[in-house]
Amino acid sequence: MIQSFSGMFRWLFLFYVMLSSAGCTLEALLEKEISSKITDEVIPISITMDVGATKLIEPSGGTPPFIYQASTSGYLNTSTGAYTIPVNAQVTNETFDVIDSTGKKFSVTVHRKGFREFRRIELPQSASQDQNYVTDAVWLTSGKVLATAIGSDYEGERWATYRSDNDGASWSRVDQFMGYHYHGESHPLAMTAKGNTVFVCGYAYKYNYTSADPLSGWFVRKSTDEGTTWSTSDHWWENPLVNHVCYDIAVSPTTGYIYAVGFTESTSEMFWVIRESKDDGETWNTIYKAAPVGGGGEEVAYQIKVTPSGHLFVMGAANSIMYFLKGTFSAGAWTWTPATSIPGAQIFGDYQLRGNLQVLDDNNAYFSCRHGVSGKVYRTTDGGTNWSEVYVGQNYLQGMTVTASGKLIATGGSRSPTSDWKVVSSSDGLTWTPLDLDAILTAPKEPHGITIVAHPTVNKVLAIASNKIRYQASVAYSNDDGTSWSLASEIRFQWAFYSFVSKIIRTSATQLFSIWETGDMDGNWPWVIKKSSDNGITWQDADHIVTALDDTKAADIIQGHDDNLYVIGRKDGNALIRRSADGTIWTDVHSFASTAWEYAFATDKNSATYFAAKDGLNIIIGKTTNGVSWSAIKTFSPPGGVHEMGFSSLNVDTVGNLYLLAIERVGAAGTVVLHRSTDGGTTWVEALRGPSQPSYWNISSTLKVSPVGEIYVYEGASMFRSTDKGGAWSAYTNVPSNVLDIGWSGNTAYFLATDPTEGTAVFTEGFTPGSWILIESVKQRFNVGEIAGEYDVELMENKFYSLSSLELLLNYNYNDAYFGARSILRMIDTSQ
């Protein structure tokens, strides 16, 4: 028993020792785990900053100095801890780590307040109202027809290629090309085809060229799939500050080589240029560069064709006379005959074109052109050695083609004093028969014939003319070798000339209404109200009015005191108000004679809806209490010494007082005057008058009511505020200069102003009283758009749009001749 007890004691003692040892180890492990947890703990911190602001990141509870992890955006200075958000920065959250001197780790999230993109509204392109000058056309063996044109918008002239898959009945633009820059011009002048591969040649230049740039560059575009996709095949220039222009392009029927012709120049003379590609436009080489006549005058090669034996026939000009040049390839080299003049053919043409050369065989060729005020056709029967005049008629002839049966047809007409459209045809090249196309076609809108193209295997012909009226291209079609013709279609250069969204309102959580100002494909500018039921993602017509007088404009839209929708604008010489319960059915509710285009709405949600209309020299104030009966309740006429009155704003405050911000003109000077009515517009008093400004037409002014009912007025020089509904006014100091508009998101005010340094920009008050933070720069937004290919981005009407108390928008717009028009809505993001 004793031994047994002793053994048990030793076992217990050993167990105790082991337990004690384990306890120490466990304690150490627990201490280590706790220490590790303390070390690994990450303390989250959230900071909200305005775009354009700088803040020193020093987490509360941390011990400096701090170690800063680099931010993804690069806005954090890891040496100083200063976090700076540039103006116009993307409004997103960013998280990075900061560690203090004790090893404590902080996860800092910066939320950027500023404008973020809310919606992009795609606007329709309309028909150009400048030019759509078709320069050439080609008919492929597949049956597709392609045509090139120089179209215009308000920024420059544009390279466009169109295609028709149905014998010219309809057209789509398949290539649009800017050789150098949007602010410049790109001109396609000629085209040819080799099977399904199409080549177009021309030139381009930019307005803001430098001393290292050419005045213009030579371009060839290429498509290997009948015009579906395009690439630049040749971009050639040798010397800066001189021109390089490609005028015509042709395919050799024997070798399949491609030849392009044009000119370049030095500081003292001009040179004919011929370039050759032996690999379908992959590479090009200059095979001819010379002044074939000499004398330092104008030397330009205009037309090139290749004979069945591979000879090059080139027509050009020197010293105002047309010349012919012939190239022959033999024994590995080109030889050139001396240039010979075309008797009586001078360097005249239509716009940039100078006639058309057609080659029948190695000996016979024809050239249509303009000489003085006459259209002429010249003929050679000896390979270009001699040329004779075989037809004279019309004011000019430009395009010419050879039909599948071998008939020659040229097109032209006159441009002055009135335009007309002629074709002349000949089966033998000697006897020519003219036909007056515009006399037999329906409403071709004063066209003048430019180009003509024949199907390669059947007797179909398309003649194309540019219109003097509305500047589109009329297409005439013949399926009997040019004997009879019908009007097939118009080729329209669709652009987006100053299309924009001018007003947007919200009527529910998902429903928006807007006014669109955009032309249509007939050159009209209709009254257009659009509706979106998915919060601005897609838009449909709610109201669309086109009149014969093309005299419509929707100016303002509002959800009135009775929750009905009202639109005011102009139609056929009268002011018009239309009403709808939900945007589906609209009715005219008020109309009155008006010569003006300026109208505005305001509403007192408790009782009435008001309008202001500029009528001649006066301002009319109107009112309705039932939405159906409207009456004029006040006419503001120019007081003594004042020549005219206009207005910039109509508004109602939170207790129903009505305000009109008017502008009085005396000569060229203007003065902003605030008028106030406390009895629903019956009587008015002058509440505030600004100083005289030098230009009536360029005064900045705004009138806004804040969410708490304060009235803000900028009268061209100073900002004033009233806290008692317009009774008393005090100067609101330290505001940005030249305030254009004020808007609120919640109770935070944002000022759209023109700053001497920053230009037009959005500011808000900073953390320090009297300081201002730049939130959004319109100038920088313009630069961002240029980089993204959205050229000439501008802020529409220099004002905010407010969809609700928390939805403050800026409406940017850009119009591009190729890529369409968009309104880009950016909303202030003030979420914490």
Number of C-alpha atoms within 10 A of each C-alpha: 6 7 8 8 10 11 12 12 12 11 12 12 12 12 12 12 12 12 12 12 12 12 12 12 12 12 12 12 12 12 12 12 12 12 12 11 11 13 13 12 13 16 14 13 14 14 14 15 18 24 23 21 19 16 15 12 19 20 21 8 10 17 14 12 13 22 17 21 17 15 15 10 10 11 16 22 16 17 11 14 19 16 19 18 24 16 22 19 18 16 19 12 13 15 15 15 18 23 21 18 12 12 16 18 22 22 17 20 16 20 21 25 24 25 25 19 15 18 17 17 18 17 21 19 25 25 23 26 23 17 24 30 27 28 26 26 28 25 23 21 15 12 16 18 24 27 27 26 27 20 29 24 22 15 16 16 23 26 25 26 25 22 25 19 14 11 21 23 15 16 20 15 20 17 19 16 21 20 23 17 18 24 15 18 24 27 28 29 26 27 26 22 23 19 13 14 15 21 27 29 29 27 26 28 24 21 13 9 16 11 8 9 17 21 20 24 27 26 25 23 20 24 19 17 12 22 21 11 11 19 13 17 20 21 17 20 18 15 16 17 17 17 21 28 28 31 30 28 28 25 23 18 15 12 11 16 18 23 24 32 30 28 24 25 23 13 7 7 15 24 25 25 25 23 19 21 20 14 11 19 18 11 11 19 13 14 13 17 17 16 22 23 19 14 12 13 16 20 29 29 30 30 26 27 26 26 21 16 14 19 20 23 22 24 27 28 26 25 16 15 19 26 26 23 20 21 17 14 13 8 6 6 8 14 13 14 13 14 21 19 21 23 14 14 21 20 21 22 20 19 9 13 21 25 29 24 24 22 21 16 14 18 14 16 22 23 25 30 32 26 22 15 13 17 25 25 30 23 24 18 16 12 18 23 17 15 21 14 18 16 19 18 18 20 22 30 34 28 29 30 27 23 21 16 12 15 17 23 27 31 31 33 28 22 18 9 6 11 19 25 27 26 23 23 23 17 15 10 19 13 11 20 11 15 18 14 24 23 12 13 14 10 11 26 18 20 29 31 32 29 27 27 25 28 24 18 13 15 17 19 28 27 32 33 32 29 24 21 14 18 25 29 27 25 24 25 21 19 17 12 24 23 10 13 19 15 21 19 18 20 29 27 33 25 26 27 24 18 25 25 24 18 22 22 18 20 17 11 10 12 14 20 26 23 24 25 23 22 23 17 15 13 16 18 21 22 24 20 24 19 24 18 16 12 17 20 14 14 19 11 15 19 19 11 15 17 13 8 10 15 17 24 24 28 20 21 26 24 23 24 20 17 14 15 20 23 24 26 23 24 24 17 15 17 25 22 24 21 23 20 14 14 17 10 11 17 12 14 15 17 16 12 13 18 15 18 18 22 27 22 25 24 23 21 16 13 14 18 25 26 22 25 24 22 21 14 16 17 24 17 22 18 22 20 17 12 21 13 10 18 13 16 15 16 15 16 18 17 10 6 10 16 16 19 24 25 22 18 20 24 23 25 21 17 12 19 17 24 26 24 24 23 25 23 24 19 13 11 17 27 22 30 20 23 19 23 19 17 11 19 19 11 12 17 11 12 17 17 15 19 13 18 20 15 14 21 13 11 21 20 25 21 22 22 20 20 17 10 17 16 23 23 27 25 29 22 17 19 24 18 20 18 15 11 20 23 9 12 18 11 14 14 11 13 18 22 16 22 27 25 22 24 24 22 20 14 12 13 14 21 25 27 24 20 16 10 6 15 13 21 24 30 23 20 18 13 10 7 8 10 13 19 18 23 25 25 22 23 16 17 20 19 16 15 16 14 10 9 14 20 20 18 24 19 22 17 12 20 19 23 21 19 16 16 13 17 19 21 26 27 25 22 24 25 26 23 26 21 15 19 25 25 25 23 22 20 23 22 22 19 10 11
